[in-house]
Amino acid sequence: MKYIDEFNDPALARRLLDDIHATATRPWAMMEVCGGQTHSIIRHGIDQLLPEGIELIHGPGCPVCVTPLEMIDKALEIASRPGVIFCSFGDMLRVPGTDRDLFQVKSTGGDVRVVYSPLDALRIAQQNPDRQVVFFGIGFETTAPANAMTVHQARRRGIGNFSLLVSHVRVPPAIEAIMQSPDCRVQAFLAAGHVCSVMGTAEYPELAARHRVPIVVTGFEPLDILEGIRRTVRQLECGEHRVENAYPRAVQDGGNRAALRMLEEVFTVTDRAWRGIGTIPASGWRLSDAYRDHDAEHRFDVGGLTTRESSLCRSGEVLQGLIKPHQCEAFGTTCTPRTPLGATMVSSEGACAAYFLYRRLDATAPRPEEATPVG
């Protein structure tokens, strides 16, 4: 890619849309498993330009949103302790825990700092050898290599006051869980291009074959998404269920080999809870035994917390694709970006935030296919 404008060309978008309209002969439901793609879809109105029977279901693709409440409460507990410098990306600071968020911890004296890289947190640990420095490591496969490399550097350089609070999740097991749900109506997936740029596509063919669903690796610009949808619709209409790479400028089938080696050294696959969904087997990473000394959960012994979700928030149903954000009674009233009930409203990649930012005034009654199962 040379210029972003190349992937926002309205004439090319029209041609792709015309092809999709000409190809689709029946209703189809596909899920994008990426919050960045969700925001691009809503921002550009892509879902409103598609044939009436083509539905885009917004999946659990926001890493902030799926971070479990228990992990948020553990972060709040650690950040509140004296002698701790708690570092995080900025999008985690307003994610609500059971009764507060990191901003509130900061306002009551906790040393909570926004950083732009885990290496910034490692540098803070070097500069403050008498303090414990914790980095909140969340996200999908995309952010995991940088966090793994930072812990690797901490051990290699003997920076013993640095630890990682790990809440990493993996996409393929989430797809498996979605397809096994009795309420599932997903017939195809748009796979997240940045995840596949790290991991490659090796885990997807078996999923596509077993569940008989097309999986198309897709980018984030309007033309990327339209091309992904076009390829997906063509497969659905032909009864195919293959993995296609529609994002070859960034994704290779084998992924990033250096990143994969670092992940294999530092992390171990584990069961992981997803907020609003529950525990998915083998869907996350934890630090391996060799790096246990840098595990913040182990270092600070923060088990046994009692958590409580808001009874008004339906973000779990949003994350599972069971409802659209505007179908939640709290949307835009008691739940707004300033007063979020759930992470899907506060996160920059959350579906509720996308609907509030780009479509709050015209998101009224759902289209028929949003309320009626497809297929």
C-alpha positions as CSV (number, residue, x, y, z in Angstrom):
1,M,0.0,0.0,0.0
2,K,1.3,3.4,-1.0
3,Y,-1.5,5.8,0.0
4,I,-4.6,5.4,2.2
5,D,-6.6,7.2,-0.6
6,E,-6.1,4.2,-2.8
7,F,-8.3,2.2,-0.4
8,N,-11.0,4.9,-0.1
9,D,-11.7,5.3,-3.9
10,P,-15.5,5.8,-4.3
11,A,-15.5,4.6,-7.9
12,L,-13.8,1.3,-6.9
13,A,-16.1,1.0,-3.9
14,R,-19.1,1.3,-6.3
15,R,-17.7,-1.4,-8.5
16,L,-17.2,-3.8,-5.6
17,L,-20.7,-3.0,-4.3
18,D,-22.2,-3.6,-7.7
19,D,-20.5,-7.0,-7.8
20,I,-21.8,-7.9,-4.4
21,H,-25.4,-6.9,-5.3
22,A,-25.1,-8.9,-8.6
23,T,-23.8,-12.0,-6.8
24,A,-26.0,-12.2,-3.8
25,T,-29.2,-14.1,-4.4
26,R,-30.3,-14.9,-0.8
27,P,-29.7,-13.7,2.7
28,W,-26.3,-14.3,4.3
29,A,-24.9,-13.5,7.8
30,M,-21.2,-13.0,8.2
31,M,-19.2,-11.9,11.3
32,E,-16.2,-9.6,11.5
33,V,-14.0,-10.5,14.5
34,C,-12.2,-7.2,14.8
35,G,-13.2,-3.9,16.5
36,G,-11.2,-1.9,14.0
37,Q,-13.2,-3.4,11.1
38,T,-16.4,-2.8,13.0
39,H,-15.6,0.9,13.4
40,S,-14.7,1.2,9.7
41,I,-17.9,-0.6,8.7
42,I,-20.1,1.7,10.8
43,R,-18.1,4.9,10.1
44,H,-18.4,4.5,6.3
45,G,-21.9,3.0,6.3
46,I,-20.8,-0.2,4.6
47,D,-23.5,-2.3,6.2
48,Q,-26.1,0.1,4.9
49,L,-24.9,-0.1,1.3
50,L,-25.0,-3.9,1.1
51,P,-27.9,-5.9,-0.4
52,E,-30.8,-6.0,2.2
53,G,-30.2,-9.7,3.0
54,I,-26.5,-9.4,3.7
55,E,-26.0,-8.9,7.5
56,L,-22.7,-8.0,9.2
57,I,-22.7,-9.4,12.7
58,H,-20.3,-7.6,15.0
59,G,-18.2,-10.2,16.9
60,P,-16.0,-10.1,20.0
61,G,-13.2,-8.3,18.2
62,C,-12.4,-5.6,20.7
63,P,-9.5,-6.6,23.0
64,V,-10.5,-4.0,25.7
65,C,-14.1,-5.2,25.6
66,V,-13.4,-8.9,26.1
67,T,-10.9,-8.4,29.0
68,P,-12.8,-10.1,31.9
69,L,-14.2,-8.1,34.8
70,E,-12.1,-10.2,37.2
71,M,-8.9,-9.1,35.4
72,I,-10.0,-5.4,35.5
73,D,-10.6,-5.7,39.2
74,K,-7.2,-7.3,39.7
75,A,-5.7,-4.4,37.8
76,L,-7.5,-2.0,40.1
77,E,-6.4,-3.8,43.2
78,I,-2.7,-3.8,42.1
79,A,-2.8,-0.2,41.0
80,S,-4.2,0.8,44.4
81,R,-1.3,-0.6,46.4
82,P,1.5,1.6,47.7
83,G,4.8,1.4,46.0
84,V,3.3,0.3,42.7
85,I,3.5,2.2,39.4
86,F,0.7,0.8,37.2
87,C,1.2,1.3,33.4
88,S,-1.4,0.8,30.8
89,F,-2.5,2.0,27.3
90,G,-5.0,4.8,27.7
91,D,-8.0,2.9,26.4
92,M,-8.1,0.8,29.6
93,L,-8.3,3.7,32.1
94,R,-12.1,4.2,31.8
95,V,-13.1,0.5,31.5
96,P,-15.5,0.0,34.4
97,G,-14.6,-2.6,37.0
98,T,-17.1,-3.8,39.7
99,D,-17.2,-0.4,41.4
100,R,-14.5,1.9,39.9
101,D,-12.0,2.3,37.1
102,L,-8.3,3.2,36.8
103,F,-9.0,6.9,36.5
104,Q,-10.7,6.8,39.9
105,V,-7.7,4.9,41.3
106,K,-5.5,7.6,39.9
107,S,-7.6,10.4,41.4
108,T,-7.4,8.8,44.9
109,G,-3.6,8.7,44.8
110,G,-2.7,5.6,42.8
111,D,0.3,6.0,40.5
112,V,-1.4,5.1,37.2
113,R,0.5,6.1,34.1
114,V,-0.5,6.0,30.4
115,V,2.3,4.6,28.2
116,Y,2.5,4.0,24.4
117,S,4.6,0.9,24.5
118,P,5.3,-1.9,27.0
119,L,9.0,-0.8,26.6
120,D,8.0,2.6,28.1
121,A,6.9,0.7,31.3
122,L,10.2,-1.2,31.3
123,R,12.1,2.1,31.1
124,I,10.1,3.4,34.1
125,A,11.0,0.2,36.0
126,Q,14.7,0.9,35.3
127,Q,14.3,4.5,36.5
128,N,12.5,3.5,39.7
129,P,14.3,0.5,41.1
130,D,12.7,0.9,44.5
131,R,9.1,0.7,43.0
132,Q,7.2,-2.2,41.5
133,V,6.2,-1.4,37.9
134,V,3.3,-3.4,36.4
135,F,2.2,-3.2,32.7
136,F,-1.3,-4.3,31.9
137,G,-0.8,-6.6,28.9
138,I,-4.1,-7.2,27.1
139,G,-5.2,-7.8,23.6
140,F,-5.3,-10.4,20.8
141,E,-2.4,-12.0,19.0
142,T,-1.5,-8.6,17.5
143,T,-0.1,-7.0,20.8
144,A,1.2,-10.2,22.4
145,P,4.6,-10.3,20.7
146,A,5.6,-6.8,22.0
147,N,4.6,-7.7,25.5
148,A,6.4,-11.0,25.2
149,M,9.5,-9.3,24.0
150,T,9.4,-6.8,26.9
151,V,9.3,-9.5,29.5
152,H,12.1,-11.3,27.7
153,Q,14.1,-8.1,27.9
154,A,13.3,-7.6,31.6
155,R,14.7,-11.1,32.4
156,R,17.7,-10.7,30.2
157,R,18.6,-7.3,31.7
158,G,17.8,-8.3,35.3
159,I,15.1,-5.8,35.8
160,G,13.4,-7.6,38.6
161,N,10.9,-4.9,39.6
162,F,8.9,-5.2,36.3
163,S,6.0,-7.5,35.9
164,L,3.2,-8.1,33.4
165,L,-0.5,-8.5,34.2
166,V,-1.5,-10.8,31.3
167,S,-4.9,-11.0,29.7
168,H,-4.1,-12.0,26.1
169,V,-6.7,-13.8,24.1
170,R,-6.6,-15.8,20.8
171,V,-9.1,-15.5,17.9
172,P,-9.4,-19.1,16.5
173,P,-10.8,-20.6,19.8
174,A,-13.3,-17.8,19.9
175,I,-14.5,-18.6,16.4
176,E,-14.8,-22.2,17.5
177,A,-16.9,-21.1,20.6
178,I,-19.1,-18.9,18.4
179,M,-19.8,-21.8,16.0
180,Q,-20.7,-24.2,18.8
181,S,-23.2,-21.8,20.4
182,P,-26.8,-23.0,20.0
183,D,-27.8,-19.4,19.1
184,C,-25.2,-19.1,16.3
185,R,-26.4,-17.8,12.9
186,V,-23.0,-16.9,11.5
187,Q,-22.3,-18.4,8.1
188,A,-18.9,-16.8,7.3
189,F,-16.1,-14.8,9.0
190,L,-14.1,-11.8,8.0
191,A,-10.8,-12.6,9.8
192,A,-8.7,-9.7,11.3
193,G,-5.8,-8.9,9.1
194,H,-3.5,-7.6,11.9
195,V,-4.0,-10.8,13.8
196,C,-3.1,-12.9,10.8
197,S,-0.1,-10.7,10.0
198,V,1.4,-12.1,13.3
199,M,0.0,-15.6,13.4
200,G,-0.5,-16.4,9.7
201,T,-3.5,-18.5,8.5
202,A,-2.5,-22.0,9.5
203,E,-5.2,-22.3,12.2
204,Y,-8.1,-21.4,10.0
205,P,-8.5,-24.1,7.3
206,E,-9.5,-26.7,9.8
207,L,-12.1,-24.4,11.3
208,A,-13.5,-23.5,7.9
209,A,-13.7,-27.2,6.8
210,R,-15.2,-28.5,10.0
211,H,-17.9,-25.8,10.4
212,R,-18.3,-25.3,6.6
213,V,-17.8,-21.6,6.8
214,P,-15.8,-19.3,4.5
215,I,-13.1,-17.4,6.3
216,V,-11.6,-14.4,4.4
217,V,-8.7,-12.5,5.9
218,T,-9.5,-8.8,5.5
219,G,-7.9,-5.4,6.1
220,F,-9.5,-2.3,7.6
221,E,-10.0,0.3,4.9
222,P,-13.3,0.5,3.1
223,L,-12.1,-1.2,-0.1
224,D,-10.4,-3.9,2.0
225,I,-13.7,-4.7,3.8
226,L,-15.8,-4.6,0.6
227,E,-13.3,-6.9,-1.1
228,G,-13.5,-9.3,1.9
229,I,-17.3,-9.2,1.7
230,R,-17.3,-9.8,-2.1
231,R,-15.1,-12.8,-1.7
232,T,-17.2,-14.1,1.2
233,V,-20.5,-13.7,-0.7
234,R,-19.0,-15.5,-3.8
235,Q,-18.0,-18.5,-1.6
236,L,-21.4,-18.6,0.1
237,E,-23.3,-18.5,-3.2
238,C,-21.1,-21.3,-4.6
239,G,-21.3,-23.5,-1.4
240,E,-17.6,-23.2,-0.7
241,H,-15.9,-22.9,2.6
242,R,-12.2,-22.0,2.1
243,V,-9.7,-19.6,3.7
244,E,-8.8,-16.7,1.4
245,N,-6.3,-14.0,2.0
246,A,-7.7,-10.7,0.8
247,Y,-5.0,-8.8,2.6
248,P,-1.8,-10.0,1.0
249,R,0.1,-6.7,1.4
250,A,0.3,-7.4,5.1
251,V,-0.4,-11.1,5.7
252,Q,1.7,-14.1,4.8
253,D,0.4,-17.6,5.3
254,G,3.3,-18.4,7.7
255,G,2.9,-15.2,9.7
256,N,5.7,-13.4,11.4
257,R,8.2,-16.1,12.3
258,A,10.3,-14.0,14.7
259,A,7.1,-13.0,16.6
260,L,5.9,-16.6,16.7
261,R,9.3,-17.7,18.2
262,M,9.0,-15.0,20.9
263,L,5.4,-16.0,21.7
264,E,6.4,-19.7,22.0
265,E,9.3,-18.9,24.4
266,V,7.5,-16.5,26.7
267,F,3.8,-17.6,26.8
268,T,1.9,-20.8,27.3
269,V,-1.6,-21.4,25.9
270,T,-4.3,-21.4,28.6
271,D,-8.0,-21.3,29.1
272,R,-9.2,-17.6,29.3
273,A,-12.4,-15.9,30.4
274,W,-13.9,-13.4,27.9
275,R,-16.0,-10.7,29.3
276,G,-19.7,-11.2,28.6
277,I,-19.0,-14.6,27.0
278,G,-17.4,-16.9,29.6
279,T,-14.4,-19.1,29.6
280,I,-13.2,-20.5,26.3
281,P,-10.7,-23.4,26.3
282,A,-7.2,-22.7,25.1
283,S,-8.2,-19.2,24.1
284,G,-5.5,-17.2,25.8
285,W,-1.9,-17.0,26.9
286,R,-0.2,-16.8,30.3
287,L,3.5,-16.4,31.1
288,S,5.4,-19.6,31.0
289,D,7.0,-21.1,34.1
290,A,10.3,-19.7,33.0
291,Y,8.9,-16.2,33.3
292,R,6.8,-16.7,36.4
293,D,8.8,-14.2,38.4
294,H,7.5,-11.5,36.1
295,D,3.8,-12.5,36.4
296,A,1.9,-9.8,38.3
297,E,-0.9,-12.1,39.3
298,H,1.7,-14.4,41.0
299,R,3.7,-11.5,42.5
300,F,0.8,-9.6,44.0
301,D,-1.5,-12.6,44.9
302,V,-4.7,-11.0,43.8
303,G,-7.0,-14.0,43.7
304,G,-10.4,-14.3,45.4
305,L,-11.9,-11.1,44.3
306,T,-15.7,-10.7,44.1
307,T,-16.9,-9.2,40.9
308,R,-20.3,-7.8,39.8
309,E,-21.4,-6.8,36.3
310,S,-24.0,-4.1,35.8
311,S,-27.5,-5.6,35.6
312,L,-28.4,-3.0,32.9
313,C,-25.6,-3.7,30.5
314,R,-26.1,-6.1,27.6
315,S,-22.6,-5.9,26.2
316,G,-22.2,-9.7,26.5
317,E,-25.0,-10.1,24.0
318,V,-23.4,-7.5,21.8
319,L,-20.0,-9.2,21.9
320,Q,-21.6,-12.5,20.9
321,G,-23.4,-10.9,18.0
322,L,-26.9,-11.7,19.4
323,I,-28.0,-8.0,19.4
324,K,-26.9,-4.8,17.8
325,P,-25.8,-2.1,20.3
326,H,-28.9,0.1,19.7
327,Q,-31.1,-2.8,20.7
328,C,-29.9,-2.5,24.3
329,E,-32.3,-0.4,26.4
330,A,-29.4,1.5,28.1
331,F,-27.8,2.5,24.8
332,G,-27.4,6.3,24.5
333,T,-29.4,6.9,27.7
334,T,-27.9,5.5,30.9
335,C,-24.9,4.2,29.0
336,T,-22.8,6.7,27.0
337,P,-19.1,7.2,26.5
338,R,-19.0,9.5,29.5
339,T,-21.0,7.2,31.7
340,P,-20.3,3.7,30.3
341,L,-21.9,0.6,31.8
342,G,-19.7,-1.7,29.8
343,A,-16.4,-1.8,28.0
344,T,-18.1,-1.9,24.6
345,M,-19.2,1.7,25.1
346,V,-15.9,3.1,26.4
347,S,-13.4,1.3,24.2
348,S,-12.2,3.0,21.0
349,E,-12.9,-0.3,19.2
350,G,-16.1,-1.2,20.9
351,A,-19.3,-1.7,18.8
352,C,-21.4,0.4,21.2
353,A,-19.0,3.2,20.9
354,A,-19.0,3.0,17.1
355,Y,-22.8,3.1,17.0
356,F,-22.9,6.0,19.5
357,L,-20.2,8.0,17.6
358,Y,-21.4,7.4,14.0
359,R,-25.0,6.4,14.1
360,R,-26.7,7.2,17.4
361,L,-29.5,9.3,15.9
362,D,-30.5,7.0,13.1
363,A,-30.1,3.6,14.8
364,T,-33.7,3.0,15.6
365,A,-35.6,-0.2,14.7
366,P,-33.5,-3.0,13.4
367,R,-33.8,-4.3,9.9
368,P,-35.8,-7.5,9.6
369,E,-32.7,-9.7,9.2
370,E,-31.3,-8.2,12.4
371,A,-34.2,-9.6,14.4
372,T,-34.8,-12.8,12.5
373,P,-32.2,-15.6,12.4
374,V,-30.7,-16.0,8.9
375,G,-30.6,-19.4,7.1
